[in-house]
C-alpha cells in the first residue's frame, strides 16, 4: 500500500465528528435511543469517537430505517414478483430484466454469501452480507455511480466543462424501446453533431491538425415521471486537442446547427435500419418511417438541445459534482427511494411523488406553477414502470469520445488532469465497503463498541458457492 493511500485512510478515520451527515446526524435523529444496550456499551468506553460511531451506525441499521418508514424497492419486488410473473411470464420479459430483478431481490441475503468479522478484544462480531451488484439495485447503484464518477475523474483534464442535453422528439422514443440495442444511435448522432460543427469552423485545419474534442456521454432513459424518455447528457470540454498535444479554446456552440444536425443524424440512422434490417416487421417499418417524416416536418428548428455556458463546471469540486449528478441517473433505478412515500403490503398500493420539470426556475404562486405531483398506483403497475429502464447486459450507458476515448492516439498523457492522484485514490477508496460508509454516513461498520476494530475471519465467512440451497 502506498504512503499516500495509507494517509487517506487515516484521514477517513479522523473524519470531523461534528460534520453533518444527512442520514446519520445524531443531533436531529433520535432513533438510536431505542438501542439502549449498544448505546450504554459505547458510553462505557469513555471514548467520544466510539459513541458517535455507534450512534450513526444504529441510525442506519435496518431496525432504525424501518422505524423511519423508509420504503425499499427491494421489499416491493420481493412481495409482488411472483404475482407479477403471472401477468408477465418470464418468456415475455427480456433476460436482463429477470436477471437484474432476481439478483436485486437476493441482495444482502445469505444466498449471496457473507463475510464474518470479529472483535479480537471482546469477541463481538458482525456479519456483512454480500451485495447483488445489480445495476437495478438502489443500494448497489450508489457504488456503481461512484465507480463511474471515479472513472470519469481519471480522464477529465484541467479545463472548463459544461453539461449538454440532447432529447428525442416524443414520436420517435417508442422505436428505441422496441430496438434497445439501437440506443447507440443517440451516442453516434450526438458525437457527429458536435464534431461536424468543429470541422465546419475550419475544415482544412481540422484535417491537417487532426483536431479532437473531448466528450463523455451518459444515457438516461427516463424522466421524473418514470416514463420512457431516452436522452443523452454530455460532459463537454471547452477545448479541442491538436495532433501536437496543444489545447485550444472551443466554447462556441451553434445551437441552431446542432439541433438540426442531431435530429437529422438520428432519423437518418433510424430510417436506414428500418429499410434494410430483416428484424423489422412491415407494420413497424411503415409506422416509424411515417413518424420520422412527421417529426422532421414538425421540428423545422431541430430537436431539443440544452447547452448553456456557465461557470459551474470549472473547478475540481464542480466537475466532481456534475460527474456524480449525471452518473447517478446512469446507475440507479428510475426512481429514488426517497420519492416513495408509502407501500401497503395488504392493498399492494405504492404512493410516490415527483416535481415537474415545468416548475424549474418558477416560484409557488406563479400562474402556471403545477407544484409537487403525487401518484398512487398498484405495485404491479409501479414495477412495470421501473423494469422498462433496465438495460441489456453489456450495453454501456457511459461512452467516451474524442481525446477522452480510450482509442485516442493523441498526446493526451502530457496534459494536466483536473484531479490529482490523491483525489483519484480517495475516490477509489470510497468504493471499499468500510470507507464508503465512513464517507457517506460518518461511521466505521467494523469499529466495535469496545473501541477495537474487528478483523475478517475467513473460516467463518460463507461464499456464494458454499451456500446449500434448501
C-alpha positions in Angstrom: 0.0 0.0 0.0 1.3 3.4 -0.9 2.1 6.0 1.8 -0.4 8.4 0.1 -3.2 5.7 0.3 -2.4 5.0 3.9 -2.6 8.7 4.7 -6.0 9.0 3.0 -7.2 6.0 5.2 -6.0 7.8 8.3 -7.9 10.9 7.2 -11.1 8.9 6.8 -10.6 7.5 10.3 -10.4 11.0 11.6 -13.5 12.4 9.9 -14.7 15.5 11.7 -17.1 14.2 14.4 -19.3 17.3 14.1 -19.8 17.1 10.3 -23.4 16.9 9.3 -24.4 13.6 7.6 -27.9 13.7 6.2 -28.8 10.1 7.1 -26.8 9.9 10.3 -26.8 13.2 12.2 -27.2 12.3 15.8 -28.2 15.8 16.9 -31.5 15.5 15.0 -32.0 11.8 14.7 -33.4 10.1 17.9 -33.8 6.5 16.7 -30.6 5.4 18.2 -32.1 6.0 21.7 -34.2 2.8 21.3 -31.0 0.7 21.3 -30.0 1.1 25.0 -27.6 -1.8 25.3 -25.4 -0.8 22.4 -25.5 2.9 23.4 -24.5 2.2 27.0 -21.7 -0.1 25.9 -20.3 2.7 23.8 -20.6 5.2 26.6 -18.8 2.8 29.0 -15.6 3.1 26.8 -15.4 6.8 27.6 -14.3 7.4 24.0 -16.3 10.1 22.1 -15.4 8.6 18.7 -16.8 5.2 19.7 -20.0 6.8 21.0 -20.5 8.9 17.8 -19.7 5.9 15.6 -22.2 3.7 17.4 -25.0 6.3 17.2 -24.5 6.8 13.5 -24.3 3.0 12.9 -27.6 2.5 14.9 -29.3 5.3 13.0 -28.6 3.4 9.7 -29.5 -0.1 11.0 -32.4 -1.9 9.3 -34.4 -1.6 12.5 -34.0 2.2 12.6 -34.8 2.6 8.9 -38.0 0.6 9.4 -38.9 3.0 12.3 -38.3 6.0 10.0 -40.7 4.5 7.4 -38.2 4.0 4.7 -39.6 2.1 1.7 -37.2 -0.2 -0.2 -37.7 -1.1 -3.8 -36.4 -4.5 -2.9 -39.3 -5.0 -0.5 -41.9 -4.1 -3.1 -40.4 -6.5 -5.7 -39.9 -9.3 -3.1 -43.6 -9.1 -2.1 -45.0 -8.9 -5.6 -42.5 -10.5 -8.1 -44.3 -13.9 -8.1 -47.7 -12.3 -8.8 -46.0 -10.1 -11.4 -44.7 -13.1 -13.3 -48.3 -14.4 -13.5 -49.3 -11.3 -15.5 -46.0 -11.1 -17.4 -44.5 -14.6 -17.9 -40.7 -14.9 -17.9 -40.7 -15.7 -21.6 -42.3 -12.3 -22.4 -39.6 -10.4 -20.4 -36.1 -9.6 -21.6 -33.5 -11.8 -19.9 -31.8 -8.7 -18.5 -35.0 -7.8 -16.6 -35.3 -11.2 -15.0 -31.6 -11.4 -14.1 -31.4 -8.0 -12.6 -34.6 -8.2 -10.6 -33.9 -11.6 -9.1 -30.4 -10.5 -8.2 -31.7 -7.4 -6.5 -34.3 -9.4 -4.5 -31.4 -11.5 -3.1 -29.2 -8.5 -2.3 -27.7 -8.8 1.3 -29.2 -12.2 1.8 -27.4 -15.4 2.7 -27.9 -16.8 -0.8 -25.2 -14.5 -2.0 -22.8 -15.3 0.9 -21.5 -13.2 3.8 -18.2 -12.0 5.4 -17.7 -12.6 9.1 -15.8 -10.0 11.2 -14.9 -10.5 14.9 -13.5 -8.2 17.6 -10.2 -9.6 18.9 -10.7 -7.9 22.2 -14.3 -8.7 23.3 -15.4 -11.3 20.8 -18.4 -9.4 19.4 -19.0 -10.0 15.7 -20.7 -8.6 12.7 -21.8 -10.4 9.6 -21.7 -8.4 6.3 -24.0 -10.0 3.8 -22.8 -9.8 0.2 -24.5 -7.4 -2.3 -26.0 -8.3 -5.6 -24.0 -5.9 -7.9 -27.1 -5.4 -10.0 -27.5 -2.2 -11.9 -31.2 -2.2 -10.9 -30.4 -2.3 -7.1 -30.8 1.1 -5.4 -28.2 0.1 -2.8 -25.6 -1.2 -5.2 -26.4 1.6 -7.7 -24.6 4.1 -5.4 -21.4 2.2 -5.6 -21.8 1.8 -9.3 -22.4 5.6 -9.6 -19.2 6.3 -7.5 -17.3 3.9 -9.8 -18.4 5.8 -12.9 -17.6 9.1 -11.3 -14.1 7.8 -10.4 -13.5 6.6 -14.0 -14.7 10.0 -15.3 -12.4 11.8 -12.9 -9.4 9.9 -14.1 -9.9 11.3 -17.6 -11.1 14.8 -17.1 -8.4 17.4 -18.0 -7.9 20.8 -16.3 -10.2 22.9 -18.5 -13.7 24.4 -18.3 -16.5 21.9 -19.0 -20.3 22.3 -19.4 -23.2 20.0 -19.5 -25.2 19.4 -22.7 -28.5 17.6 -23.0 -29.9 16.1 -26.3 -33.5 15.0 -26.3 -35.6 12.9 -28.8 -39.0 14.0 -30.1 -41.8 12.0 -28.3 -42.9 10.3 -31.5 -39.5 8.6 -32.0 -39.0 7.3 -28.5 -41.0 4.1 -28.9 -38.6 2.9 -31.6 -35.8 2.7 -29.1 -37.9 0.8 -26.6 -38.5 -1.9 -29.3 -34.9 -2.0 -30.6 -32.9 -1.2 -27.4 -29.6 -2.0 -28.9 -30.1 0.9 -31.3 -29.8 3.4 -28.4 -26.3 3.6 -29.7 -27.7 5.7 -32.5 -28.1 8.5 -29.9 -24.4 8.5 -28.9 -23.3 8.4 -32.5 -25.6 11.3 -33.5 -24.5 13.5 -30.6 -20.9 12.9 -31.4 -21.4 13.5 -35.1 -23.2 16.8 -34.4 -20.5 18.2 -32.2 -17.6 17.1 -34.3 -19.1 18.3 -37.5 -19.6 21.8 -36.0 -15.9 21.8 -35.1 -15.0 20.6 -38.6 -17.2 23.3 -40.2 -15.3 26.1 -38.4 -12.0 25.4 -40.3 -12.2 22.2 -42.5 -8.6 22.3 -43.7 -7.1 22.9 -40.2 -9.4 20.2 -38.8 -7.8 17.7 -41.1 -4.2 18.8 -41.0 -4.1 19.4 -37.2 -6.2 16.3 -36.6 -8.3 18.2 -34.1 -10.3 16.3 -31.5 -12.8 17.4 -28.9 -13.4 15.6 -25.6 -16.8 14.5 -24.5 -18.2 12.0 -22.0 -21.7 10.9 -22.7 -24.3 9.4 -20.4 -27.6 7.7 -21.5 -30.7 8.4 -19.4 -33.9 6.5 -20.3 -36.4 8.1 -18.0 -37.9 11.4 -16.8 -39.1 12.4 -13.4 -42.5 10.6 -14.1 -40.6 7.3 -14.8 -41.8 7.5 -18.4 -39.8 6.2 -21.3 -37.7 9.2 -22.2 -34.3 8.3 -23.7 -31.9 11.3 -23.8 -28.2 12.0 -23.6 -26.3 14.1 -21.1 -22.8 15.2 -22.2 -19.8 16.4 -20.2 -18.3 18.7 -22.8 -14.8 20.0 -22.6 -14.5 23.6 -23.9 -11.1 22.8 -25.6 -10.0 20.9 -28.6 -6.7 19.0 -28.9 -4.4 19.1 -31.9 -2.0 16.3 -33.1 0.9 18.1 -31.4 -0.9 18.0 -28.0 -1.9 21.6 -27.9 -5.1 22.6 -26.3 -7.2 25.5 -27.8 -10.4 27.1 -26.8 -13.6 25.7 -28.2 -16.6 27.1 -26.3 -18.8 28.4 -29.1 -21.8 26.1 -29.9 -24.2 26.9 -32.8 -27.5 25.9 -31.2 -29.5 26.0 -34.4 -26.9 23.9 -36.3 -26.6 21.3 -33.5 -30.4 20.9 -33.0 -31.0 20.3 -36.7 -27.9 18.1 -37.2 -28.8 15.9 -34.2 -32.4 15.3 -35.4 -31.2 14.6 -39.0 -28.5 12.3 -37.8 -30.7 10.2 -35.5 -33.6 10.0 -38.0 -31.2 9.1 -40.9 -29.8 6.1 -38.9 -33.3 5.0 -37.9 -34.6 5.2 -41.5 -31.6 3.1 -42.8 -32.2 0.5 -40.2 -36.0 0.3 -40.8 -35.5 0.0 -44.6 -32.7 -2.6 -44.6 -33.0 -4.7 -41.4 -34.7 -8.1 -41.6 -35.6 -7.8 -37.9 -38.2 -5.1 -38.7 -41.8 -6.1 -39.5 -43.8 -4.3 -42.2 -46.1 -2.6 -39.6 -43.2 -1.3 -37.6 -41.4 -0.1 -40.7 -44.4 1.8 -42.0 -45.3 3.3 -38.6 -41.9 4.7 -37.8 -41.0 5.9 -41.3 -44.2 7.9 -41.0 -43.2 9.2 -37.5 -39.8 10.2 -38.8 -41.4 12.2 -41.7 -43.8 13.8 -39.2 -41.1 14.8 -36.7 -38.9 16.3 -39.4 -41.9 18.3 -40.8 -42.9 19.5 -37.3 -39.5 20.3 -35.9 -38.1 22.7 -38.5 -35.6 24.0 -35.9 -34.5 20.6 -34.9 -34.7 18.6 -31.7 -34.4 19.9 -28.1 -30.9 20.8 -27.1 -29.6 22.4 -23.9 -26.0 23.6 -23.5 -26.0 26.9 -21.7 -22.5 28.1 -20.9 -21.9 28.8 -17.2 -19.1 28.9 -14.7 -20.4 26.0 -12.6 -18.1 23.3 -14.1 -14.6 24.8 -14.0 -13.2 23.6 -10.6 -12.5 20.2 -9.2 -15.4 20.4 -6.8 -17.9 21.4 -9.5 -16.7 18.9 -12.1 -16.9 16.2 -9.5 -20.4 17.3 -8.7 -21.5 17.3 -12.3 -20.0 13.9 -12.9 -21.7 12.4 -9.9 -25.0 14.1 -10.7 -25.0 12.7 -14.3 -23.7 9.3 -13.3 -26.4 9.0 -10.6 -29.0 8.6 -13.3 -26.9 6.2 -15.3 -26.6 3.8 -12.3 -29.8 4.0 -10.5 -33.4 2.7 -10.7 -35.8 5.1 -12.4 -36.9 6.5 -9.0 -35.1 7.4 -5.9 -36.4 5.5 -2.8 -36.7 8.9 -1.1 -39.6 9.7 -3.5 -41.6 6.6 -2.4 -43.9 7.8 0.3 -45.6 4.6 1.3 -46.2 1.0 0.4 -49.1 -1.0 1.8 -48.3 -4.8 1.8 -52.0 -5.6 2.2 -53.6 -3.4 -0.5 -50.4 -3.6 -2.7 -50.5 0.1 -3.4 -47.5 2.4 -3.8 -47.6 6.1 -3.3 -44.8 8.3 -4.8 -44.2 11.9 -5.8 -42.3 13.9 -8.4 -41.6 17.6 -9.1 -42.5 18.6 -12.7 -39.7 20.0 -15.0 -42.1 22.8 -15.9 -41.7 24.2 -12.3 -38.0 24.6 -12.6 -37.0 28.2 -12.1 -40.6 29.1 -11.1 -41.9 30.1 -7.7 -45.0 28.9 -5.9 -47.8 31.3 -6.8 -46.9 31.7 -10.5 -49.9 31.2 -12.7 -48.6 28.1 -14.5 -46.9 26.6 -11.4 -48.0 23.0 -11.0 -46.5 22.0 -7.7 -45.4 18.6 -6.4 -47.4 15.8 -8.0 -48.5 12.7 -6.0 -49.3 9.4 -7.6 -50.8 6.3 -6.0 -50.9 3.1 -8.1 -50.8 -0.7 -7.7 -47.4 -2.3 -7.0 -47.7 -4.3 -10.3 -48.0 -1.0 -12.3 -45.2 0.6 -10.4 -43.0 -2.4 -11.2 -43.9 -2.3 -14.8 -42.8 1.3 -15.0 -39.4 0.5 -13.4 -38.3 -2.6 -15.3 -38.7 -0.9 -18.6 -35.5 1.1 -17.8 -33.3 -2.0 -17.1 -30.6 -2.0 -19.8 -29.5 -5.1 -21.6 -26.4 -6.9 -20.4 -23.1 -5.4 -21.7 -24.8 -2.3 -23.0 -22.7 0.6 -21.9 -24.6 3.7 -20.7 -21.4 5.8 -20.5 -19.2 6.4 -23.5 -16.1 8.4 -24.1 -15.4 10.3 -27.4 -12.6 12.4 -28.9 -9.5 12.7 -26.8 -11.3 11.2 -23.9 -11.7 8.0 -25.9 -9.5 5.0 -24.9 -8.6 4.6 -28.5 -7.3 8.2 -28.9 -3.7 8.3 -30.1 -3.1 12.0 -29.3 -0.5 13.2 -26.9 -3.1 13.1 -24.1 -0.9 11.9 -21.3 1.1 15.1 -21.1 -1.9 17.3 -20.5 -2.6 18.2 -16.9 -5.5 16.4 -15.4 -8.2 18.0 -13.3 -7.8 15.5 -10.5 -4.6 14.7 -8.8 -3.5 11.1 -8.0 -4.5 11.8 -4.4 -8.0 12.8 -5.5 -8.4 9.6 -7.5 -7.1 7.4 -4.7 -9.7 9.0 -2.4 -12.5 8.3 -4.9 -11.4 4.7 -5.4 -11.1 4.2 -1.7 -14.7 5.1 -1.3 -15.6 2.0 -3.4 -14.4 -0.1 -0.5 -17.4 -1.1 1.8 -15.9 0.3 5.0 -14.6 3.5 3.7 -17.7 4.1 1.6 -19.8 4.0 4.7 -17.3 6.3 6.5 -17.6 8.9 3.8 -21.4 8.7 3.2 -22.7 8.2 6.7 -19.8 9.0 9.0 -19.3 5.7 10.8 -17.0 2.7 10.6 -19.0 -0.5 10.5 -16.1 -2.5 11.9 -15.4 -0.4 14.9 -16.6 -2.4 17.9 -18.4 -0.9 20.9 -15.3 -1.6 23.0 -13.2 0.7 20.7 -11.3 -2.1 18.9 -11.5 -2.7 15.1 -13.0 -6.0 14.1 -11.0 -8.4 11.8 -12.1 -10.6 9.0 -12.4 -14.3 9.8 -12.3 -16.3 6.5 -13.1 -19.7 8.1 -16.5 -18.3 9.4 -17.4 -16.5 6.2 -19.6 -18.0 3.5 -19.1 -17.7 -0.2 -22.0 -18.0 -2.6 -20.8 -21.3 -3.9 -20.7 -22.7 -0.3 -24.3 -22.0 0.4 -26.5 -25.1 0.5 -29.9 -24.4 -1.1 -32.9 -25.9 0.6 
